[in-house]
Amino acid sequence: MKIIRFLFVLIIFFCSTICANAQISVLKSSSSADFYSDNHLGNYKDIWKSFETSMDNANLKYSVIQEKNLTPETLSQTKILILPYIVELEDETLLQICSFVKNGGKLIAIMPDFLDTKTVIDISNLLNVNLRSINRLSQRNYINWPDYPEISDNDFPISTPFLSLKLPKGTKSVAVWGQEEENIPAATLAQFGSYITWRWGVDGNKTFNSSVIRRIADILVPNIVDKEEKIIDYPAFSKKINQIGNYREDAIFFTENSYKPQPINALAEIQEKLYLSEIQSVIAENNYKKGFYDEAIQELENADKNISDAYQKVFPSQLIEFRTVWIDRGTIVSINSQREMAELFDKLKQAKINIAYFETINAGYTIYPSKIAEQSPQTKGKDPLKWAIIEAHKRNIELHAWTWIFAVGNTRHNPIINVPENFNGPVISKNPQWALLGPNENMIPFNQHEFWISPSNSEGRKYLISLLEEIATNYDIDGIQYDYIRYPFQSPTNLMGFDNSSKFSFETQTMYKLEELNSFVISEWNLWKANNITSFVKTASESLRKIKPNIKISAAVFGGTKEKRLASIQQDWETWTKNGWVDILNPMIYAFDSKRLEDEINIFKTGVGNNALVLPGIAVKNLSNIETLEQIALTQNKGLMGQTLFAYAFLSPEKINLLNYGAYKQPARYDFSVCCAQLLMSEFFEKIKILAKNENSPSFVNFIETNEADIKDCLFSLQNNLSEENIEKAISMLENFEFYLCQYSLEREKISNQRVLFFNNYIEKTIKILHFEKNKLKKVFLKNKII
């Protein structure tokens, strides 16, 4: 299924990359993109895409100027130049920008993710602001526009990053954070332009950001917005029509293959919306060809809305699926009673979420009263973990303790708990000998924020495992999730691991010297560091399973190729899953587009196979409704058993309704027993027998019915005699059946690839369940052997 970005309606007004004469231009900086990559500031491509989508949504005619092409000629028609997330520019580019403003041009700078470069300082000087620091909101907040009350509908969650500024004489605030009297600048105005102090386009909802950029542009150059003519780019217009057609085909397919058919009145409404979307698309195209652009736009919007409504209602809901969500620290600390915690889990129940990852250890602090670690100052006197377990289990939701492992301090969190920004956290401050160090005895790698326990330090490792054991022993949790189960981000010029414990152990065990670093020694050092992480995972998991044999152990991990991952963060999850030390991987993919999500999923499927479940992270904050469904559908179509939503703080009522009436409309089982395998195959045979009969092929019907009897008998016998040998027999039977089913479909062209994929996913997921059962049996055997 190909579904492209849904938030596209307003892009049909223009094609931003060809608007060479636009009065508003945007600088796209390759130097800044390289800086983001080199210093692990995030995926610049995704950040830029989010910015560009917000610009498109603002309905402004604008041009994109590549850094190498920024010249007086390319700026000749420009009156406003927008600088999004600019951290580094060539000297010549900066000179061109200075010349631009001296000749009357205006700048709009958007908060970058790093402040200490010459470029950032030069831009701030041009806009007459003094940059202090990048902070994070300690509570939900909003931006107040005293002179522009029409700019509303904004709400920023806890931990949103924002830029702290000092305004010299000659610069004023046009917007402030929170109450007006607090006077914390959110957007500024000076002679040469404006500075926006949040990541416009990345944070803040799209409607609010659209209003902001239009208003600031109009303040800087009066009437510039009104003068911008709406133009229509036909390729983009046509592409949107094709997208709606693809949605319609998918919706029809979902309707035909629905496990629970729609009631007649609901089906009639869906069919009406599908029909209307088709008619409206035709009318839109005809209006475009006649030059009736406003009418074309309106009809296309109507078609878009109708197809979206229909798509959501027929989106398939899976019988067996892990529907998981990360419940973030900011959300947890805002809860002051068990009643409030109950309200949180009521929302998860409404959305039919079945597993919650509850942030239990964060930056060295526990969320609960601990006898080993220091409890977070924001939850002292409370036990949110206890409340969460009670309320989750009342609603048949699993509660997994989400724990930071080696990262035990965070400079970005320190202001939130009213400690100095450079405070190294509650663990390292008491045990400095445990700290991971860089070559200059620095505890924090360049441009990062965490303090770390050295993964080679035996005492530090014992402390961390004792903390995990405390949680498993004292709380009725269903699982433990390892986060920050790695080294910090590194590069050949930004290495960590020069502390005494690391240096002594590495040099003793390998005979290499850290004073003699070359590419070969660095490679061997990276492998040695990866083994430190892997040995910790093994020890921790074996210890936890002694306490709770059925505990589910998961890990929040990064993707990319193994070679790059070992060089950067020394995270070898392939080995963890191969040895059964981790049951579930939650890749923090957070893709803005399906192509990147699919590429990352393929890496994990290859690296993990059937050794563990892969539940990719989906950043619902960054996605429209249709994009959210698109990414959920992709995880289903790739044969995965679920997904993980990041995070509860961004599950708006609209998103909860989307899940409740769309992807998660039916409750899903997630116990992964043989019974689940039987349920999947029963549904599979119910559907494929309809196809077989419609084929008018007696041999195909006989093939299906014969295999149905054999497979159902095999799965039924597993319930009474569950052994590795019998599970292998069932898996082999299913794989053979899948092979012959594919061969048959290749011979019958009228069985579409989509339908083949639809059916094969049932078999693939059933095989995954059986592997999961087999892996459980292995773990029980290993546990007994260890004991």
C-alpha positions as a printed Julia matrix, in Angstrom:
787×3 Matrix{Float64}:
   0.0     0.0     0.0
   1.39    3.38   -0.95
   0.05    6.21    1.16
   1.98    9.47    1.05
   1.75   12.4     3.4
  -1.82   13.42    4.12
  -1.13   16.94    5.27
  -0.78   18.08    1.72
  -3.91   20.03    0.86
  -2.38   23.46    0.99
   0.78   22.51   -0.89
  -1.28   22.55   -4.07
  -1.18   26.33   -3.93
   2.42   26.41   -4.98
   5.6    24.56   -5.79
   8.07   26.07   -3.37
  11.23   24.95   -5.12
  10.38   26.71   -8.38
   9.08   30.02   -7.0
  12.23   31.89   -8.0
  10.56   35.3    -7.71
   8.93   34.83   -4.3
   9.33   37.71   -1.84
   9.85   35.2     0.99
  12.83   32.84    0.74
  14.18   30.06    2.93
  17.85   29.2     3.28
  18.59   25.47    3.13
  22.04   24.97    4.58
  24.18   21.94    3.72
  26.77   23.14    6.27
  24.14   23.03    9.02
  22.95   19.6     7.86
  26.52   18.3     8.14
  26.9    19.89   11.58
  23.67   18.26   12.81
  24.92   14.87   11.61
  28.47   15.21   12.91
  27.31   16.36   16.36
  24.31   14.04   16.75
  21.79   16.88   16.92
  19.12   14.81   15.18
  18.09   13.83   11.69
  18.32   17.12    9.76
  16.45   15.64    6.81
  13.44   14.86    8.99
  13.64   18.23   10.76
  13.75   20.04    7.43
  10.81   18.02    6.12
   8.74   18.96    9.15
   9.66   22.63    8.65
   8.8    22.5     4.96
   5.42   20.9     5.67
   4.63   23.7     8.12
   5.64   26.31    5.54
   3.4    24.66    2.98
   0.55   24.59    5.47
   0.97   28.36    6.01
  -0.03   28.96    2.38
   2.85   31.31    1.62
   4.52   31.57   -1.71
   8.21   31.07   -0.99
  11.42   29.92   -2.61
  14.08   27.61   -1.22
  17.63   28.83   -1.78
  20.44   26.32   -1.38
  23.4    27.67    0.59
  25.75   27.36   -2.37
  23.33   29.42   -4.48
  22.82   32.32   -2.07
  23.87   35.36   -4.11
  22.6    38.92   -4.63
  20.94   37.65   -7.8
  18.99   34.85   -6.08
  17.99   37.29   -3.34
  17.04   40.08   -5.73
  13.27   39.66   -5.28
  13.43   38.52   -1.65
  12.2    40.78    1.12
  12.22   38.21    3.95
  14.84   35.46    4.37
  13.98   32.67    6.81
  16.87   30.9     8.57
  15.59   27.59    9.97
  17.84   25.73   12.46
  21.0    27.35   11.07
  24.08   26.41   13.12
  26.87   26.72   10.59
  27.38   28.6     7.33
  30.23   29.36    4.99
  31.82   32.77    5.6
  30.73   33.94    2.17
  27.12   33.01    2.95
  27.2    35.04    6.16
  28.57   38.03    4.23
  25.69   37.74    1.75
  23.17   37.7     4.61
  24.75   40.81    6.17
  24.62   42.55    2.8
  20.98   41.5     2.4
  19.84   43.13    5.66
  21.91   46.27    5.1
  20.03   46.69    1.82
  16.69   46.53    3.6
  16.0    42.79    3.77
  14.51   41.17    6.88
  15.43   37.92    8.63
  13.36   35.37   10.56
  15.67   33.09   12.55
  14.32   29.89   14.08
  15.89   28.37   17.17
  18.75   25.99   16.31
  19.7    22.99   18.45
  23.15   24.33   19.27
  24.22   27.83   20.31
  28.01   27.95   20.53
  29.02   28.38   16.9
  30.23   31.55   15.25
  27.31   31.39   12.81
  24.66   31.23   15.55
  26.29   34.12   17.42
  26.6    36.22   14.24
  22.92   35.74   13.4
  21.87   36.6    16.95
  23.97   39.78   16.76
  22.24   40.76   13.52
  18.87   40.32   15.22
  20.05   42.11   18.39
  19.41   39.27   20.86
  21.72   37.69   23.42
  21.44   33.9    23.52
  21.58   32.35   26.97
  20.73   28.67   26.84
  18.4    26.03   25.47
  16.0    25.05   28.25
  13.02   22.75   28.53
   9.55   23.55   29.79
   9.03   22.32   33.35
   5.26   22.32   32.85
   2.77   22.6    29.99
   2.85   26.12   28.64
   1.53   28.36   25.91
   2.64   31.47   24.02
   0.81   34.71   24.56
   0.54   37.33   21.76
  -0.67   40.5    23.54
  -1.18   42.54   20.37
  -2.38   39.67   18.2
  -5.16   37.78   20.04
  -6.13   35.98   16.82
  -2.99   33.84   17.21
  -4.23   31.18   19.62
  -4.73   27.42   19.74
  -1.27   26.67   21.08
  -0.19   24.26   23.77
   3.37   23.05   24.4
   3.91   19.92   26.53
   6.39   19.45   29.35
  10.04   19.16   28.19
   9.54   21.13   24.98
  12.9    22.83   24.26
  12.95   26.61   24.06
  15.61   29.28   23.76
  16.29   31.62   26.68
  17.1    35.14   25.44
  18.14   38.49   26.85
  16.88   41.46   24.86
  19.15   44.5    24.57
  17.78   47.97   23.97
  16.14   48.23   20.57
  14.61   44.72   20.61
  11.17   43.9    21.95
   9.03   40.82   22.47
   6.02   40.36   20.24
   5.15   37.14   22.08
   6.0    35.73   25.51
   5.88   32.33   27.16
   2.97   31.94   29.61
   1.59   35.0    31.34
   2.43   38.35   29.8
   3.84   39.68   33.07
   6.46   36.88   33.13
   7.99   38.49   30.02
   9.93   35.44   28.81
  10.47   36.18   25.1
   8.98   33.73   22.63
   9.33   35.84   19.49
  11.26   39.09   19.09
  11.24   42.11   16.82
  14.3    44.24   15.97
  15.54   46.4    13.12
  16.65   43.53   10.91
  14.02   40.94   11.76
  12.63   38.48   14.26
  13.93   35.56   16.36
  11.6    32.62   17.13
  12.57   30.8    20.32
  10.96   27.4    19.74
  11.61   24.9    16.96
   8.98   26.35   14.66
   7.68   23.62   12.38
   8.92   20.83   14.67
   7.18   21.85   17.93
   3.81   23.53   18.2
   0.73   22.52   16.23
   0.5    23.32   12.54
  -2.42   25.77   12.77
  -0.61   27.84   15.39
   2.69   27.81   13.52
   0.95   28.85   10.31
  -0.63   31.85   12.05
   2.7    32.81   13.6
   4.8    32.83   10.43
   2.17   34.75    8.49
   1.81   37.36   11.23
   5.56   37.85   11.74
   6.06   38.17    7.98
   3.33   40.8     7.84
   4.84   42.72   10.77
   8.27   42.8     9.12
   6.99   43.71    5.66
   3.4    45.04    5.84
   1.0    43.49    3.33
   3.56   40.97    2.07
   1.2    38.1     2.87
  -1.71   39.72    1.06
   0.46   40.35   -1.97
   1.46   36.7    -2.27
  -0.58   35.2    -5.07
  -1.86   31.67   -4.82
  -0.49   29.58   -7.62
  -1.16   25.96   -8.42
   1.52   23.5    -9.41
  -0.16   20.92  -11.63
   2.18   17.97  -10.88
   1.49   18.44   -7.15
  -2.24   18.82   -7.83
  -2.29   15.69   -9.96
  -0.22   13.8    -7.39
  -2.79   14.58   -4.71
  -5.59   13.29   -6.93
  -3.63   10.06   -7.4
  -3.11    9.79   -3.64
  -6.84   10.05   -3.06
  -7.33    7.32   -5.64
  -4.83    5.11   -3.8
  -6.61    5.74   -0.5
  -9.88    4.77   -2.16
  -8.47    1.5    -3.52
  -7.05    0.64   -0.09
 -10.34    1.47    1.61
 -12.22   -0.8    -0.8
  -9.71   -3.58   -0.19
 -10.03   -3.18    3.6
 -13.83   -3.29    3.29
 -13.79   -6.47    1.24
 -11.4    -8.21    3.64
 -12.88   -7.0     6.91
 -12.98   -9.72    9.57
 -16.1    -8.13   11.04
 -18.23   -6.72    8.21
 -19.62   -3.22    8.68
 -23.33   -2.85    9.61
 -25.47   -2.03    6.58
 -26.03    1.62    7.55
 -22.31    2.13    8.3
 -21.33    0.41    5.05
 -23.7     2.66    3.13
 -22.08    5.75    4.67
 -18.59    4.47    3.81
 -19.6     3.68    0.25
 -21.15    7.14   -0.07
 -17.91    8.8     1.08
 -15.87    6.67   -1.32
 -18.21    7.6    -4.17
 -18.2    11.3    -3.26
 -14.39   11.37   -3.04
 -14.18    9.95   -6.56
 -16.71   12.41   -8.0
 -15.12   15.36   -6.2
 -11.7    14.4    -7.52
 -13.06   14.43  -11.09
 -14.76   17.79  -10.55
 -11.56   19.2    -9.01
  -9.51   18.16  -12.03
 -12.07   19.57  -14.47
 -12.15   22.88  -12.6
  -8.37   23.03  -12.68
  -8.3    22.51  -16.45
 -10.84   25.34  -16.86
  -8.73   27.65  -14.68
 -11.27   27.71  -11.82
  -8.55   27.27   -9.22
 -10.48   28.21   -6.08
 -13.25   25.76   -6.99
 -10.64   23.08   -7.79
  -9.0    23.55   -4.41
 -12.31   23.36   -2.57
 -13.39   20.18   -4.32
 -10.04   18.55   -3.66
 -10.34   19.43    0.04
 -13.82   17.86    0.08
 -12.52   14.72   -1.62
  -9.64   14.55    0.86
 -11.95   14.79    3.87
 -14.36   12.15    2.57
 -11.64    9.65    1.75
  -9.98   10.25    5.13
 -13.23    9.59    6.99
 -13.85    6.4     5.03
 -10.27    5.2     5.37
 -10.28    5.55    9.13
 -13.55    3.63    9.5
 -12.46    0.64    7.43
  -8.85    0.5     8.62
  -8.21   -3.12    9.68
  -7.94   -3.85   13.37
  -5.65   -6.77   14.21
  -6.71   -9.74   16.33
  -3.24  -10.23   17.81
  -1.11   -7.13   18.33
   1.21   -5.45   20.82
  -0.16   -1.89   21.13
   2.34   -0.11   23.28
   2.96    3.46   24.41
   5.74    5.24   26.26
   4.42    7.16   29.3
   6.93    9.95   29.74
   8.34   11.44   32.93
   6.7    14.8    32.28
   3.27   13.21   32.24
   3.99   11.12   35.32
   5.22   13.95   37.55
   2.12   15.99   36.71
  -0.06   13.3    38.35
  -0.77   13.89   42.03
  -3.15   11.1    43.02
  -4.24    7.59   42.16
  -7.49    9.04   40.84
  -5.56   11.09   38.28
  -3.54    8.01   37.36
  -6.84    6.16   36.84
  -7.92    8.87   34.4
  -4.7     8.38   32.43
  -5.28    4.64   32.11
  -8.93    5.23   31.22
  -7.64    7.07   28.15
  -5.29    4.21   27.29
  -8.13    1.74   27.71
 -10.3     3.87   25.42
  -7.55    3.78   22.79
  -7.24   -0.01   23.34
  -3.56    0.21   24.22
  -2.48   -3.02   25.9
   1.08   -2.32   27.12
   2.41    0.82   28.83
   6.13    1.57   29.17
   6.18    3.64   32.38
   9.27    5.84   32.84
  10.51    4.5    36.17
  14.2     5.51   36.23
  15.1     8.81   34.57
  18.49   10.55   34.64
  19.53    8.66   37.78
  16.33    9.32   39.74
  13.59    6.8    40.48
   9.95    7.72   40.08
   9.14    5.61   43.16
  10.5     5.64   46.75
  13.67    3.56   46.54
  16.02    2.19   49.2
  18.89    2.2    46.69
  18.56    5.36   44.59
  17.35    8.9    45.12
  13.7     9.51   44.27
  12.86   12.32   41.87
  12.18   15.56   43.76
   9.04   15.9    41.64
   7.46   12.69   43.01
   8.66   12.62   46.62
   5.86   11.66   48.96
   4.13    9.76   46.15
   4.49    6.36   44.49
   3.32    6.78   40.89
   4.65    3.33   39.95
   2.41    1.66   42.51
  -0.62    3.63   41.33
   0.16    2.86   37.68
   0.43   -0.9    38.25
  -2.89   -1.0    40.11
  -4.76    1.04   37.51
  -3.14   -0.69   34.52
  -3.99   -4.17   35.79
  -7.58   -3.16   36.56
  -7.93   -2.51   32.84
  -5.95   -5.56   31.65
  -3.07   -3.36   30.5
   0.47   -4.59   31.08
   2.83   -2.26   32.94
   6.53   -2.37   32.01
   9.09   -0.32   33.93
  10.97    1.87   31.44
  14.45    2.42   32.88
  17.43    4.52   31.89
  20.5     2.33   32.36
  23.93    3.89   31.86
  22.82    7.54   31.48
  22.41    8.75   35.07
  22.3    12.55   34.77
  21.02   15.12   32.29
  21.85   18.81   32.04
  18.58   19.51   30.21
  16.54   18.1    33.09
  18.46   19.87   35.85
  16.65   23.24   35.54
  13.33   21.41   35.8
  14.23   20.12   39.28
  15.92   23.36   40.35
  19.52   22.17   40.49
  22.51   23.76   38.72
  22.65   23.01   35.03
  26.09   21.33   35.35
  24.98   19.07   38.24
  26.17   15.58   37.28
  23.19   13.78   38.78
  22.43   11.92   41.98
  24.57    8.88   41.12
  27.82   10.35   39.79
  27.83   13.15   42.38
  28.06   10.47   45.1
  30.23    8.04   43.12
  32.51   10.07   40.83
  34.78    7.06   40.34
  31.97    5.39   38.36
  31.83    8.11   35.72
  32.53    7.5    32.06
  35.17   10.0    30.94
  36.48   11.5    27.75
  40.14   12.18   26.86
  40.15   15.45   28.86
  38.35   13.87   31.82
  35.15   15.38   30.5
  32.03   13.58   31.69
  29.83   14.77   28.81
  30.72   14.23   25.15
  30.75   17.33   22.99
  27.27   18.74   22.42
  25.47   16.09   24.44
  23.65   16.33   27.75
  23.98   13.09   29.72
  26.34   11.93   32.44
  27.11    8.21   32.23
  28.18    5.33   34.43
  31.11    3.64   32.72
  29.76    0.31   31.4
  33.07   -1.32   32.35
  32.9    -0.25   36.0
  32.01   -3.32   38.06
  30.62   -1.38   41.03
  28.5     0.8    38.8
  27.12   -2.27   37.03
  26.25   -3.93   40.35
  24.42   -0.78   41.43
  22.34   -0.71   38.24
  21.41   -4.37   38.46
  20.44   -4.0    42.13
  18.1    -1.2    41.11
  16.45   -3.37   38.44
  16.15   -6.19   40.97
  14.5    -3.82   43.46
  11.81   -2.95   40.92
  11.19   -6.58   39.94
  11.08   -7.71   43.57
   8.91   -4.99   45.07
   6.48   -4.26   42.26
   4.1    -6.44   40.27
   5.47   -5.32   36.93
   4.99   -7.3    33.73
   8.22   -6.24   32.1
  11.4    -4.18   32.23
  12.6    -1.96   29.4
  16.26   -1.02   29.04
  16.83    2.49   27.69
  20.22    4.21   27.25
  21.58    0.69   27.02
  24.6     1.89   25.09
  27.51    4.3    25.14
  26.94    7.98   24.3
  27.17    9.03   20.65
  30.78    9.08   19.5
  32.93    9.73   16.47
  36.68    9.28   15.9
  37.2    12.85   17.21
  34.73   12.57   20.08
  35.49    9.32   21.91
  34.51    8.27   25.43
  35.99    5.62   27.7
  39.2     7.11   29.08
  38.21    6.63   32.72
  40.51    4.45   34.81
  38.26    1.37   34.88
  37.79    1.43   31.08
  41.42    2.19   30.31
  42.85   -0.44   32.65
  40.4    -3.18   31.61
  40.76   -2.58   27.87
  44.54   -2.41   27.91
  44.86   -5.45   30.19
  42.46   -7.6    28.19
  43.65   -6.66   24.7
  47.25   -5.45   25.17
  46.44   -2.36   23.06
  47.25    1.13   24.39
  44.78    4.0    24.28
  47.75    6.36   23.9
  48.36    4.73   20.51
  44.94    5.13   18.94
  44.66    4.38   15.23
  41.72    3.14   13.17
  42.46   -0.51   14.0
  42.72    0.09   17.77
  39.57    2.22   17.72
  37.72   -0.6    15.94
  38.91   -3.13   18.54
  38.01   -0.69   21.32
  34.49   -0.3    19.93
  34.04   -4.09   19.91
  35.31   -4.26   23.47
  32.87   -1.54   24.54
  30.0    -3.28   22.76
  30.86   -6.45   24.7
  30.58   -4.44   27.93
  27.01   -3.53   27.05
  26.17   -7.02   25.88
  27.55   -8.69   29.02
  25.48   -6.3    31.15
  22.32   -7.2    29.2
  23.03  -10.9    29.74
  23.68  -10.53   33.49
  20.72   -8.21   34.09
  18.25  -10.35   32.14
  19.32  -13.59   33.82
  19.01  -11.91   37.21
  15.54  -10.54   36.45
  14.3   -13.9    35.2
  15.37  -15.57   38.42
  13.03  -13.17   40.21
  10.22  -13.22   37.65
  10.57  -16.12   35.17
   7.85  -14.78   32.84
   8.99  -11.16   32.81
   9.1    -9.55   29.36
  12.4    -7.78   28.74
  12.54   -5.09   26.09
  15.06   -2.51   24.9
  14.65    0.92   23.32
  17.31    0.91   20.63
  18.65    2.67   17.56
  18.74    1.26   14.05
  21.11    1.76   11.17
  23.69   -0.74   10.0
  25.47   -2.77   12.65
  28.84   -1.42   11.54
  27.81    2.22   12.04
  26.0     1.43   15.3
  29.02   -0.3    16.82
  31.23    2.62   15.81
  28.85    5.22   17.21
  27.08    3.8    20.31
  28.36    0.22   20.68
  24.86   -1.27   20.7
  24.74   -4.88   19.47
  21.08   -5.84   19.78
  21.53   -8.65   17.24
  23.52  -10.6    19.84
  21.06   -9.81   22.64
  18.09  -11.18   20.72
  19.97  -14.16   19.27
  20.76  -15.34   22.81
  17.25  -14.65   24.14
  18.33  -11.99   26.63
  15.82   -9.52   25.19
  12.29  -10.44   24.08
  11.21   -7.19   22.44
  13.02   -4.4    20.6
  11.43   -0.95   20.44
  13.38    0.85   17.71
  13.29    4.63   18.17
  12.75    5.29   14.47
  10.32    8.24   14.7
  10.22    8.58   10.92
   8.53   11.49    9.17
   7.9     9.38    6.09
   7.05    5.78    5.35
  10.1     5.16    3.18
  12.49    5.72    6.07
  10.3     3.67    8.41
  10.26    0.8     5.93
  14.03    0.93    5.43
  14.63    0.77    9.18
  12.11   -2.03    9.66
  13.94   -4.07    7.01
  17.21   -3.65    8.95
  15.58   -4.92   12.14
  13.79   -7.81   10.42
  17.08   -8.97    8.94
  19.03   -8.53   12.17
  16.46  -10.07   14.52
  14.63  -12.66   12.44
  12.31  -14.6    14.73
  14.5   -14.24   17.81
  12.47  -11.34   19.23
   9.54   -9.06   18.52
  10.15   -5.71   16.83
   7.71   -2.92   17.76
   8.86    0.25   15.96
   8.54    3.64   17.63
   6.06    5.99   15.94
   6.23    9.69   16.88
   2.53   10.59   16.83
   3.35   14.22   17.61
   4.92   14.7    14.17
   2.24   12.93   12.15
  -1.21   13.8    10.86
  -4.04   11.33   11.39
  -3.62    9.64    8.03
   0.16    9.49    8.47
  -0.28    7.82   11.85
  -2.54    5.18   10.3
  -0.13    4.83    7.39
   2.79    4.0     9.67
   0.71    1.57   11.74
  -0.39   -0.1     8.5
   3.22   -0.37    7.39
   4.22   -2.21   10.57
   1.32   -4.6     9.96
   2.13   -5.12    6.3
   5.76   -5.87    7.15
   4.59   -8.78    9.3
   5.44   -7.14   12.65
   3.37   -7.8    15.73
   2.74   -4.22   16.81
   4.18   -0.75   17.31
   5.11    1.7    20.08
   3.63    5.18   20.22
   5.83    8.04   21.4
   4.57    9.33   23.7
   1.55    9.67   25.96
   2.12   13.43   26.21
   1.28   13.7    22.49
  -1.79   11.43   22.5
  -4.34   14.2    22.02
  -8.08   13.43   22.25
  -8.12   13.5    18.45
  -5.34   10.88   18.25
  -7.08    8.71   20.87
 -10.29    8.82   18.83
  -8.29    7.96   15.72
  -7.01    4.8    17.41
 -10.34    3.98   19.0
 -12.32    4.19   15.76
  -9.52    3.3    13.35
  -6.45    1.13   13.8
  -7.38   -0.16   17.26
 -11.15   -0.32   16.9
 -11.17   -3.92   18.17
  -9.33   -5.07   21.32
  -6.27   -7.18   20.53
  -4.74  -10.12   22.36
  -1.03   -9.99   23.06
  -0.32  -13.03   25.26
   1.21  -14.9    22.3
   0.03  -18.3    23.34
  -0.72  -21.21   21.01
  -4.33  -20.09   21.33
  -3.39  -16.84   19.57
  -1.84  -18.83   16.73
  -5.08  -20.77   16.39
  -7.14  -17.58   16.29
  -4.98  -16.1    13.54
  -5.14  -19.18   11.36
  -8.89  -19.54   11.89
  -9.41  -16.03   10.57
  -6.95  -16.7     7.76
  -8.8   -19.8     6.55
 -12.16  -18.08    6.84
 -10.97  -15.38    4.46
  -8.98  -17.49    2.01
 -11.77  -20.03    1.56
 -13.94  -17.21    0.2
 -11.18  -16.38   -2.27
 -10.75  -20.05   -3.2
 -14.45  -20.47   -3.94
 -14.5   -17.29   -6.01
 -11.61  -18.69   -8.06
 -13.85  -21.52   -9.34
 -10.91  -23.88   -8.97
 -11.74  -27.22   -7.29
  -8.05  -28.04   -6.93
  -7.38  -24.76   -5.08
 -10.37  -25.34   -2.78
  -9.12  -28.86   -2.05
  -5.59  -27.56   -1.41
  -6.88  -25.01    1.1
  -9.25  -27.38    2.9
  -6.65  -30.16    3.19
  -4.06  -27.82    4.65
  -6.63  -26.26    6.95
  -7.38  -29.61    8.56
  -3.7   -30.54    8.93
  -2.63  -27.14   10.33
  -5.53  -26.88   12.77
  -4.84  -30.41   14.02
  -1.16  -29.61   14.46
  -1.87  -26.4    16.4
  -4.48  -28.14   18.54
  -2.02  -30.89   19.48
   0.47  -28.25   20.62
  -1.86  -27.23   23.43
  -1.57  -30.68   24.99
   2.07  -31.32   24.17
   4.05  -28.09   23.96
   7.66  -28.9    23.13
  10.38  -27.41   20.96
  10.16  -30.4    18.64
   6.41  -30.05   18.11
   6.66  -26.29   17.64
   9.33  -26.83   14.97
   7.02  -29.28   13.24
   4.19  -26.72   13.19
   6.52  -23.98   11.92
   7.79  -26.23    9.12
   4.23  -27.08    8.1
   3.27  -23.41    7.95
   6.38  -22.44    5.98
   5.68  -25.15    3.39
   2.07  -24.05    3.12
   3.16  -20.43    2.67
   5.56  -21.46   -0.12
   2.93  -23.36   -2.1
   0.37  -20.6    -1.57
   2.81  -18.09   -3.08
   3.49  -20.44   -6.0
  -0.23  -20.73   -6.66
  -0.75  -16.96   -6.52
   2.07  -16.43   -9.05
   0.2   -18.66  -11.48
  -3.03  -16.7   -11.0
  -2.53  -13.09  -12.07
  -5.94  -12.01  -10.79
  -4.8   -12.61   -7.21
  -3.23   -9.22   -6.57
   0.1    -8.81   -4.82
  -1.68   -6.85   -2.13
  -4.02   -9.76   -1.45
  -1.11  -12.23   -1.39
   0.71  -10.02    1.12
  -2.48   -9.74    3.15
  -2.76  -13.53    3.47
   0.94  -14.23    3.91
   1.06  -11.84    6.85
  -1.31  -14.14    8.72
   1.08  -17.03    8.25
   4.17  -14.95    9.05
   2.62  -13.67   12.28
   1.53  -17.16   13.3
   5.1   -18.37   12.78
   6.34  -15.47   14.92
   4.0   -16.5    17.74
   5.28  -20.07   17.6
   8.89  -18.88   17.67
   8.01  -16.73   20.67
   6.63  -19.83   22.43
   9.73  -21.82   21.51
  11.99  -19.07   22.85
  10.05  -19.09   26.13
  10.65  -22.8    26.48
  14.39  -22.25   25.89
  14.49  -19.56   28.57
  12.8   -21.84   31.09
  15.35  -24.54   30.3
  18.28  -22.11   30.64
  16.87  -20.73   33.9
  16.62  -24.21   35.39
  20.14  -24.95   34.18
  21.46  -21.75   35.79
  19.74  -22.51   39.08
